[in-house]
Amino acid sequence: MSFLITTTPTIEGRRVTQYLGLVSGEAIMGANIFKDLFAGIRDIVGGRSGTYEKELRRAKDIALSEMQTQAEGLGANAILSVDLDYETLGDGGSMLMVTACGTAVVLE
């Protein structure tokens, strides 16, 4: 089975044999990305910006990937109870930070 990442505290049919600790990953999007996003505001359809959503997904994927790399370094084959957090930073929210954290485990 491939590496599992889930928001749930258990995996049905699988037993946790070892808890390896908290792992996390972060991604920060800077002000230049926001300027580029607002320059592309014309792609807003129905109140949604496809460009902005794409950048948010990319930041989430980076944070999850960093978390997985950290967990694999500990010998984990899964991460349970994952939480994603989105925060604005800087003056006027000029930066966006996406943080992913969870518990690295070994499943049988």
CORFENHU-V907887 format. One record per helix or strand. SS is the DSSP state (h for helix, s for strand). FROM is the first residue (numbers start at 1). LEN is the number of residues. If there is no record, write none. Layout:
# CORFENHU-V907887
((SS | FROM | LEN) (SS | FROM | LEN))
This chain:
# CORFENHU-V907887
((s | 4 | 2) (s | 16 | 14) (h | 31 | 9) (h | 41 | 3) (s | 44 | 2) (s | 48 | 2) (h | 50 | 24) (s | 78 | 12) (h | 91 | 3) (s | 95 | 13))
